[in-house]
Amino acid sequence: MGVGIDDVARRAGVSTATVSRALRGLPEVREETRQRVLRAAAELNYAPSPSASSLASGRTRTIGLLTASFSRWFNRSVVEGAERTLRAAGFDVLLHAFDFLADGTRAPIDMTTLRQRVDGVLVLGIPLSDDERETLDRLGVPVVFVGTGPPDRVRVRTDDAACSRLAIDHLVGLGHTRIAQIGAALPHDERWSAASRRADAAARRLERAGIPADPSLVEHGDYTQAGGREAAARLLERHPDLTALYVYSDEMAFGALEELRGRGLDVPGDVSVIGVDGHELGDLIGLTSVVQDAVGQGESGATLLLEMITGQAVASDVRFPVSLVVRRSTAAARGQEALSADRDPAVTP
């Protein structure tokens, strides 16, 4: 018969629950007791099973992760960081991915499928309805939002205001005044979405530069290359004189570049394009981009959740900085000299 957790508990003179907590490195165990348990486990060559640990602790050792489609670079990158952090801590991930339709809607999320199956939930890039948030609260487990989420919840996000400040100031500094935008329209808590924050900040930066607001210079995509291409086509039909595009994701910017070049327009000679993300293909195609650390946001969200599970106090709003990387998709506006292009805090490969 193999060695069990009861044997370790007897050898160390503690309860089985204490053995479980000590072997998993949880903070509720005194260091002296932890060392005694570790010595007993080593002497008995004990290897705990995940199921035994769960029973002793009353936890499932599983985290629910709700995310939008993996076709999006940001979501894939955040999941990579979160999953790596959770698995290193001995937690499994129960993944629920949801596709958005072209109009930004999706099927309702049945939160009851997570009941008594998870110790916490990470919500990645999915705006939730009021009913969905209430159901999530009734699960009685810690919740962390990554990318988008209401201000009264624990959330990890990009500094979206800085995204727009860097992008708009860069284009204005190059002499552009006909600046169009490709954002995204999301249902439910769109007020707290990254797209909404970027749109608000962009409007403030344009106003600061003395450029009048023009809603017809704004289109919406769905964070995909196809969505960016279609949005760019609509903008060009309305405004063939536009000279710059600020696009809220690199993948949509790829689509915009495809549409521009398909119409015989030169980038950046006719139209400058700037994206947001730091997609690995950006360097290959020369896309100027505001770069964010998506993997780091996933790691941070998972770390916060693990700390909440063990009862620790955590920061309620973690904001990641961004930086501007200037490549060959942006240049001075047609017929104008750059006003102060060299002032940008950017890296030019």
GIHU-V533656 format. One record per residue. N is the residue number from 1. PHI is phi in whole degrees, 0 to 359 (none if undefined). D_FIRST is the distance of its C-alpha to the first C-alpha in Angstrom with 1 decimal. Layout:
((N,PHI,D_FIRST) (N,PHI,D_FIRST))
//
This chain:
((1,none,0.0) (2,287,3.8) (3,285,6.7) (4,245,8.8) (5,296,12.6) (6,298,12.7) (7,295,11.4) (8,296,14.1) (9,299,16.6) (10,294,16.3) (11,296,16.7) (12,274,19.7) (13,73,21.1) (14,226,21.6) (15,280,20.7) (16,295,18.2) (17,297,21.4) (18,294,22.7) (19,301,19.6) (20,300,20.1) (21,295,23.8) (22,294,23.6) (23,290,21.4) (24,264,23.8) (25,73,26.8) (26,286,28.5) (27,282,31.5) (28,282,30.7) (29,250,28.7) (30,295,30.6) (31,299,30.3) (32,299,29.4) (33,293,26.4) (34,301,25.4) (35,296,25.5) (36,295,23.4) (37,294,20.6) (38,297,20.9) (39,295,20.7) (40,297,17.6) (41,296,15.9) (42,293,17.2) (43,297,16.2) (44,264,12.5) (45,53,12.9) (46,271,12.1) (47,239,13.6) (48,291,14.5) (49,269,15.0) (50,302,18.5) (51,292,17.8) (52,294,16.0) (53,297,18.9) (54,295,21.4) (55,295,20.2) (56,292,20.3) (57,267,23.7) (58,77,25.3) (59,247,26.3) (60,268,25.9) (61,60,26.1) (62,227,28.8) (63,245,32.5) (64,277,35.2) (65,234,37.8) (66,260,41.1) (67,216,43.5) (68,285,46.6) (69,307,46.7) (70,286,45.1) (71,290,48.5) (72,264,49.6) (73,302,49.2) (74,301,48.7) (75,296,45.9) (76,301,44.0) (77,292,44.4) (78,295,43.3) (79,300,40.2) (80,303,39.4) (81,293,39.6) (82,293,37.8) (83,296,34.8) (84,299,34.4) (85,293,34.4) (86,292,32.0) (87,291,29.4) (88,295,29.7) (89,269,28.8) (90,85,25.7) (91,253,27.6) (92,272,28.1) (93,240,31.6) (94,258,32.8) (95,264,36.1) (96,236,39.1) (97,252,42.2) (98,231,45.6) (99,270,48.8) (100,269,52.1) (101,282,55.2) (102,300,58.4) (103,273,59.8) (104,89,56.9) (105,271,55.4) (106,206,51.9) (107,289,50.0) (108,300,48.8) (109,266,45.2) (110,271,43.0) (111,292,41.1) (112,295,39.3) (113,292,36.9) (114,266,35.4) (115,300,34.9) (116,60,31.5) (117,245,30.4) (118,225,31.5) (119,265,31.7) (120,188,35.1) (121,225,37.7) (122,256,39.8) (123,251,43.1) (124,248,44.7) (125,65,48.4) (126,241,48.6) (127,292,51.2) (128,258,50.0) (129,287,52.2) (130,300,52.5) (131,297,50.5) (132,294,47.7) (133,294,47.6) (134,296,47.5) (135,295,44.6) (136,297,42.8) (137,298,43.5) (138,291,42.1) (139,293,38.6) (140,72,38.5) (141,235,36.9) (142,298,38.6) (143,226,40.8) (144,233,42.5) (145,261,45.3) (146,238,46.0) (147,92,49.4) (148,209,51.0) (149,172,50.6) (150,291,52.5) (151,290,53.5) (152,268,51.8) (153,241,48.3) (154,288,46.3) (155,214,47.3) (156,238,47.4) (157,206,50.4) (158,283,52.9) (159,285,56.2) (160,292,58.1) (161,297,61.4) (162,293,61.2) (163,305,60.6) (164,290,63.9) (165,299,65.7) (166,295,64.9) (167,292,65.6) (168,293,68.9) (169,296,70.2) (170,297,69.6) (171,292,71.6) (172,297,74.3) (173,298,74.6) (174,270,75.3) (175,91,78.2) (176,278,76.5) (177,234,77.8) (178,263,77.0) (179,256,73.2) (180,261,71.2) (181,228,67.6) (182,241,64.8) (183,251,62.3) (184,208,60.0) (185,253,60.4) (186,236,57.3) (187,279,57.0) (188,65,55.8) (189,268,55.6) (190,299,57.7) (191,298,59.3) (192,256,56.1) (193,283,55.5) (194,300,55.9) (195,298,58.8) (196,294,60.6) (197,295,60.3) (198,292,61.6) (199,296,64.5) (200,298,65.5) (201,292,65.4) (202,297,67.3) (203,299,70.0) (204,293,70.5) (205,291,70.7) (206,295,73.2) (207,298,75.3) (208,298,75.2) (209,275,76.6) (210,79,79.4) (211,260,78.1) (212,298,78.7) (213,293,75.8) (214,219,76.0) (215,302,73.4) (216,287,74.5) (217,268,73.1) (218,241,69.5) (219,232,67.4) (220,242,63.8) (221,243,61.2) (222,230,57.5) (223,66,55.9) (224,241,56.1) (225,296,58.4) (226,297,60.1) (227,296,60.6) (228,292,62.2) (229,297,64.5) (230,294,65.7) (231,295,66.3) (232,297,68.3) (233,298,70.4) (234,295,71.3) (235,296,72.3) (236,292,74.4) (237,295,76.2) (238,279,77.2) (239,227,77.7) (240,295,78.6) (241,267,79.9) (242,296,76.5) (243,241,75.8) (244,207,72.2) (245,233,68.9) (246,257,66.2) (247,245,63.1) (248,283,60.1) (249,208,57.5) (250,297,57.7) (251,297,56.7) (252,294,59.6) (253,296,61.8) (254,301,60.9) (255,294,62.3) (256,298,65.3) (257,299,66.0) (258,299,65.8) (259,293,68.4) (260,300,70.7) (261,290,70.8) (262,295,71.2) (263,268,74.4) (264,80,75.7) (265,272,75.2) (266,271,74.5) (267,244,71.6) (268,257,72.5) (269,302,76.2) (270,265,76.7) (271,222,73.6) (272,271,71.0) (273,227,67.4) (274,227,64.7) (275,247,61.2) (276,222,58.2) (277,152,54.6) (278,101,54.4) (279,303,53.3) (280,297,52.5) (281,279,55.3) (282,301,57.9) (283,293,58.6) (284,297,59.1) (285,261,61.7) (286,77,63.3) (287,275,62.5) (288,293,63.4) (289,211,60.6) (290,271,59.4) (291,264,55.9) (292,237,52.9) (293,260,49.3) (294,288,47.4) (295,299,44.1) (296,298,44.5) (297,295,45.1) (298,295,41.9) (299,297,40.0) (300,294,42.0) (301,300,41.4) (302,294,37.6) (303,297,37.7) (304,301,39.8) (305,297,37.5) (306,297,34.4) (307,294,36.5) (308,295,37.7) (309,298,34.1) (310,269,33.4) (311,86,36.7) (312,278,38.9) (313,282,42.6) (314,229,43.6) (315,294,46.9) (316,271,48.2) (317,213,50.2) (318,261,49.2) (319,244,51.9) (320,270,51.6) (321,287,54.8) (322,229,56.4) (323,217,58.8) (324,261,61.5) (325,246,61.4) (326,270,64.8) (327,237,65.0) (328,268,67.8) (329,269,67.7) (330,232,69.8) (331,201,73.3) (332,300,76.6) (333,298,78.1) (334,307,80.7) (335,74,84.1) (336,229,82.8) (337,273,81.9) (338,297,78.5) (339,287,79.2) (340,201,76.6) (341,299,73.9) (342,280,73.0) (343,273,71.9) (344,290,68.6) (345,282,65.5) (346,233,64.3) (347,248,63.0) (348,248,65.1) (349,296,63.3))
//
